[in-house]
Amino acid sequence: MTVLNLALVALAQAQNPVAVADTVPPASAIESPYTIRSGALQLSGTLTLPRGVTRPVPVAVIIAGSGPTDRNGNSVMGIRPNSYAQLGWRLAERGIATLRYDKRVLPGTSGSVDIAHLTLEDFAADARAAAESLAHDARFSQVVLLGHSEGSALAFIAARSGKPVAGVVSVAGLGRSLGIVMREQLARQFDSATLVRYDTAMAQYLRGERPADVPPQLAALFVPINQNFMKSLASFDPVAAIKQVRQPVLIVQGGRDIQITVADAERLHAAKPDASLVVVPLANHVLKQATDTTLAAQLPTYQNPTMPIMPEVVSAIAEWILKPGR
């Protein structure tokens, strides 16, 4: 979970209690439960099909971002934009199927998960398993991985083995190391003394040590059981990862995203010049229209499950997936 995620969660919990998000699909989409088998685990998902299709259609695996974000893009910590569910519904209207799923460790997981030893590779293996399962289903013409935020990193890792993944869509994906992005976010929120304490604590944490002096407001970043995963994430190089992807890639970035910047998208594009890059100027991190780039102003977009995601985001993704030959 990034620093800005923590700030948004704090604001959300202070202003509004956790509520159930509206996840009722439109008439244009048919939804059914779907189980992903990844090694010894079974992950619960939702398969969304366009209503009335009579031929194989493309299917996109929607890979969730950081923290306890569920298949719909919502979190028990008070964040509930419902962005992934909406994306699945809007793509169904364009004739594209989607599979969105709850990542391992969330309640939909069946099987034992050793949280203390998890890495990015484990979560990427689940996305890969989803793609391989869908590739054997005659209802689908091709499988695309669609990763949002941290899910972008997982999509790059899962795609590097090649088929059956036919393409990758990176939405609001890191283009720089996590450490640089987190430090940038912190510098906008805290004084120099807090930053010095953070730098020392994070260095200790990533070495596998127990930090001696953690700023209380950042304690959630230093949970002992997440130490191995955090080390894995901190060492991930998105530029190197996208270079390893041989399939076509689409990079989508919101211009008013206060978690990941256009500079990140441009770095990814520079690393893979044959990728397509689409910047949606008014979109924020949860793919909704934002009036400005302050936390307070954007919070309602993170909390309202019925506020629509921007159609420009949907159009960019749908047109790219449906483009012949890509």
N, C-alpha and C positions, 0 to 999 in steps of 0.2 A: 504494500500500500504506500503510495507516494505521500509526500508532505502535504500537498494540496488536498489529497483525498482525506487526510486526517482533519484538516481544517474544515472541509465541507461536512464531514460527518459530525464534527462538534457543533457546527451551526445548525445542522438538521436536527440533531437530538435536543438542542436547546429550544428550538422553535416549534417542533412538531413531534409527537410520539410516533413510533413505528406503526405503520398501517399496511393493510393488504393492498397490493397494487392491482389495478384493473387489467386483466389479461384475457379479455374476451375477444376471440378472433372475429374478423368480419365474415360476411357470407361468401366472399370471394376466395376464402382459404379453408382448407380442410386440415384439421390438426389431429394427430394421434400420438400415443406414447411410443417411444423408441428407446431400445436398450443398446448401449455400446458395450461390447466386451473387450476390455483392454487388459491382457494378461489374466490375472486372477480376479480382477475387479469387474463390476458391472455398474455403468453410469447411466442415470436416467436422463432422457432427453425428450424433446418434442419435435416431431417431423411435421412440417407444414407443406402442403401440396396445393398448387393452383387448382381450383375447382373446374371440372369439365374437360381437362386435357385428355387427349387420346393417343398421344405419342410420348416418347421419352423426353424429359426436360432436364436442363442443368440443375444441379443441386449444390448449394453452398453450405459448408459447415461453419457456423458462427461460433467463434472461440472467444470466450469472455476475458475481460481485463482483470486487474489485480484485486486481491483481497477476497472477501466472501461474496463476490458478485455471482448471481445465479444466471440461469439460462436466459432469463428475460432482461437482464441488465440491472437487476435490483439487488439490494443488500439488506440484511437484517439490521444493519447499523443506521438505517434511516434514509438511505439513498435509494430512490425508486423512480427513475425516469422511464422504465419500461422500453428502453430504446431497442433492445435486441428483438423483443416480441414484435414491436412495430416494424422493424426492418424486415423481419420474416414475412409479415402480412403484406407490406408494400411490394416486396419482391414477388410474392405469390400473384399479385395483381399484374405483374409484368411477365408471368409465365415461368418463374424460377422457383424451385423448391428450396427449402432450407431445413437444416437440422441444427437446433440449438440445444445445449446440454449443460447439466450441472457438473462442474469440475470435481475431480476426486477431492475428498475431505468434506464436501457439502453433504447434507442429509440424504440426497438421492443416491449415494454411493453404497453399493453392496460389496462387502469384502473388507479386508484389513488393510489400513494405510498407515505406514510408519512416517508420521508427519515430520519427525526430527531429522529424517534423512532424505526428504524430498528435494528434487532439483527441477530446473526448467525442463530437462530432458524427459522426466516422468510425465509432466503435463503435456508436453509435445507428443509423447507416445499415445496419449489418449486421443488427441486430434487426428493422429495418423490412423489409429484404429477405426475411428469414425469414418474416415475417407475410404479405407479399405472395405469396410462393411457396405457402404453405400455403392461402391463400385461394382459390387456383385448383384445389385438390384436392377432388374431390367427396366424399371420405371425411369431411370436416370441416364442421360446421355453423356454427362461428364461431371466430375467432382472438383469443386473449387474450395479452397480454404479461405475464410474471411475472418481475420483476426483483428480485434479492437484493443488498442492500448497494449497492455502486456500480452494480449492474445496475438498481436502482430508478431512478436518474437517467437511465440510457439508455432505460428504458421510457417515462418521461415525455416525453423528447425525441422518441422514435420514434412516440409516439402522437399528438402534436400535429397531425400532418397528416391525422388522421381515419381514415376507412375505408382498409383493411379491419380495422383494430384495433377490436374490439368492447368491450374493457375492459382495465384495467390492475390488476395486483396488485403492490403495493409491499411487499416483505418486508425488514424491518430496513434501511429506506432512510433516508438523511440527511434531516433536517428543518431543519438549520442549515448554514451554510457549512462547507466542509472545514477551513478555517483555525481556526475556533472549536472544532470537535470535536477536531482534532489537538492544539491548545493545551491543551484540557481533559484529554486523555489524558496529555500530557507532564507536566502539573502534578501528576499522581498518582504519577509515577515518578521525577522528577528534581528536583535542587535548583535554587534560584533562579539560581545562576551559569550552570548549563547552559541554563536557559530563556532567559536574556538572550542567550547565544551563538546559540541556536536562532532566536530572534526576528530577530536581525540577519542571520543566514545566509539564513533563509527570505525575508526582504524582498529581499535581493540576488538570490536565485535566481528569484523571481517577476518581477523586473525584467529578467530575461534575462542577469544577470551571473553571474560565477563567484564563489561565496561564499568569503570570505577565511579564515573560521575556523569550520569545521564540527565539532561534537562527534563524535568517532569512533563512538560508539555509535548515531549517527543518520545516518551517512554514506549509507546506502541510500536515504534520502529525497531526496538531492541528486545523483543520477546525472545527468550532463549530457545524455544522450540522451533522458531523460524530461522535460526542462525544459518543452518546449512543451505536453506533455500535462498536466503538473502545473499550469501556468498556466491551462489550460482548465478543469481540475477545480476549482481554487481560485476561479475566477470564477463557477462554477455556483451558481445560486440555486434551491434545491429548492422553496421556497415559491412563487416566481414560476412555476416550471416546472409544478407541479401545478395551478396556476390556469389554465394554458393547455390542460389536458387536458379535452376535452369529453365523453369517454366515462366510464362508471361506473368508480369506483376502489375497491379494497379495500386497506386499510392493515393489515398484520400486524406485530406487534412482540412480541419476547420480553421478559419482565420481568427476566430475569437476563442480558441481553445486556450484555457489558462493552465493546462497541465502539460500538454505537448505543443510545441510551436511549429510554425511553418518552416523554420530553420531545420528542424528535425526531418521533415518531409523532404526538404531540398537536399539534405545530406544523403538520404536514402536514394533519391533520384540520381544524384551525382555518382553514387556507387554502382548504380545499375541504370545507365542512360537509356536503355531500350524499354524501361518501365514507363507506364503512363502515370502522369501526375495531375491530380485535380485538387485545386484549393477552393473550398466553399467559403467565401469571405465572412459570412455572418454566422457560421456554424460553430458551436462550442464542442467540448469534449464528449458530451452525450448526444451529439448530432442534432441539437436543437438550436433555433435562432436565439442569439443573445444580444441584448441591447448594448452591453459594454463588457469590459474585462475585469470587473471587480467580483470578488467572492460573493458579496451580499446580493448583488444584482443577478448573478447567475444561479444562486441557490434554488429559486423556484423551478428552474428547468430541470434540476436534479431530483426534485420532489414530486413533480406532477406527472403521473403515469399516462394521462390522457393528452398532454401537450404534444403535438405531433413532431416527429423528427423532420428535418428539412427535406423537401422533395428533391432538391438538387443533389443531396447525398445519395438518395435512392436511384435517381436517374443516372448518375455517374457510374454506380456499381452495376446496375441492370444493363445499361448500354454496353459496358465493357464485357460483361459475361456473355451477352448475346451476340457480340460482334463476331462475324464469321472469320475464322482464321486467326483472330487476335494478333 
